[in-house]
């Protein structure tokens, strides 16, 4: 428990943090990778280059400083980050390294303001936060380890099938090399891969959404080839059927949790449909009683992954309705058969169908897309407790 004086000092540094902005976290990462280069095998360096990770860390540090006297406000963020950390196999000792570089960064960027009292207060504050994360992450590790089919750390999985789903998306069916069962997951969660190869400059951890319902035997993930994406290009170009991958247990705080009579609306843009696939698979396999709506937007038919599967499910299930937008259809794309509307997704077209009492909405896709969805649904008076979304990569608020 932090004392009142420590809390007061940390909150007094908020203006200093705001003035530094992401220069603080950019300096932090440069310093840490310089002195502890082994951590390059843990952190996603692509997110460092784009600036997403420094921005996300700065937002987290600032939020902690502002709410240090009311940590319950941060519980959702702590849960999300703890799950991410387990996907990178983060260990307690690594928190000491991060804490050291954070304090040294404050000293180096603000030598006048970084008095011994300020540094001591931040050391105590960071230590308290680290204990929260270490405790929660150990709980997740133990939960994964003790469940039927579960494990801790990495486990060898064999690629049983590599299937092209669209021009950009390939799915991988993974089964454990030891032939044992696999732990169930909640539809919407992701699987973490630890990629190590002579073809890679560093070991890489990557998270990919699970795209089929849990079955106790195997997992399927879908991977979009990203321009310059180290992990995605490695998987697309160099991982084939019969190869072995090191896999960490399923994780993630974004998942579907509804009753059998809850109307469900699944909304996706591009590769954002991958977690929705697992949700849809679960709903239909369990004979969901209430209406299910599948809304998807993509560029055109060539980039429309899982098209035939969704069309077949629509024919087989009377309570499933689908609506697809192609931003720029190609000449070979068939209206009404392949897609229902052109241009960007316009939820007003289906408002009467999807704005049902008690419906829950799950959505995933590019940040601007999800911001549009959230703004539209909120504008219809739908409460945040019925809006659920996931941001791929470092989390951002909508």
SULCORJO-V805186 format. One record per backbone hydrogen bond with DSSP energy under -0.5 kcal/mol. NH is the residue of the N-H (numbers start at 0). CO is the residue of the C=O. If there is no record, write none. Layout:
{{NH,CO} {NH,CO}}
//
This chain:
{{6,2} {7,3} {8,4} {9,5} {10,6} {11,7} {12,8} {12,9} {13,10} {16,12} {17,13} {18,14} {19,15} {20,16} {22,19} {23,20} {24,20} {25,21} {26,22} {27,23} {28,24} {29,25} {30,26} {31,27} {32,28} {33,29} {34,30} {35,31} {38,35} {39,36} {40,37} {41,38} {42,38} {44,42} {46,43} {47,43} {48,44} {49,45} {50,46} {51,46} {52,46} {54,50} {55,51} {56,52} {57,53} {58,54} {59,55} {60,56} {61,57} {62,58} {63,59} {64,60} {65,61} {66,62} {67,64} {69,66} {72,69} {73,70} {74,71} {77,73} {78,74} {79,75} {80,76} {81,77} {82,78} {83,79} {84,80} {85,81} {86,82} {86,83} {87,84} {88,85} {89,84} {93,90} {94,90} {94,91} {95,91} {95,92} {96,92} {97,93} {98,94} {99,95} {100,96} {101,97} {102,98} {103,99} {104,100} {105,101} {106,102} {107,103} {108,104} {109,105} {113,109} {114,112} {118,114} {119,115} {120,116} {121,117} {122,118} {123,119} {124,120} {125,121} {126,122} {127,123} {128,124} {129,125} {130,126} {131,127} {132,128} {133,129} {134,130} {135,131} {136,132} {137,133} {138,134} {139,135} {140,136} {141,137} {142,138} {143,139} {144,140} {145,141} {146,142} {149,146} {154,246} {156,244} {157,174} {158,242} {159,157} {159,172} {160,172} {162,170} {164,162} {164,168} {165,168} {166,301} {169,222} {170,162} {171,220} {172,160} {173,171} {173,218} {174,157} {175,216} {176,155} {178,175} {181,215} {182,148} {186,184} {188,185} {189,250} {190,207} {191,247} {192,205} {193,245} {194,192} {194,203} {195,193} {199,196} {203,194} {205,192} {207,190} {209,188} {210,219} {218,173} {220,171} {221,208} {222,169} {224,167} {225,223} {228,225} {229,227} {232,228} {233,229} {234,230} {235,231} {236,232} {237,233} {238,233} {238,234} {239,237} {241,158} {242,239} {244,156} {245,193} {246,154} {246,244} {247,191} {250,189} {254,252} {255,186} {261,258} {262,260} {263,290} {264,359} {265,292} {266,264} {266,361} {267,294} {268,363} {269,296} {271,268} {272,269} {273,270} {275,271} {276,272} {277,273} {278,274} {279,275} {280,276} {281,277} {282,278} {283,279} {284,280} {285,281} {286,283} {287,282} {288,259} {289,259} {291,318} {292,263} {293,320} {294,265} {294,292} {295,322} {296,267} {297,324} {302,299} {303,300} {304,302} {306,303} {309,305} {310,306} {311,307} {312,308} {313,309} {314,310} {315,311} {316,312} {317,315} {319,316} {320,291} {320,318} {322,293} {324,295} {325,340} {326,297} {326,324} {327,298} {332,329} {334,332} {335,338} {336,334} {337,333} {338,333} {339,323} {340,323} {342,325} {348,345} {349,346} {350,347} {353,349} {354,350} {355,353} {358,355} {359,262} {360,385} {361,264} {362,387} {363,266} {364,389} {369,365} {370,366} {371,367} {372,368} {373,369} {374,370} {375,371} {376,372} {377,373} {378,374} {379,375} {379,376} {380,377} {381,376} {385,382} {386,383} {387,360} {387,385} {389,362} {391,389}}
//
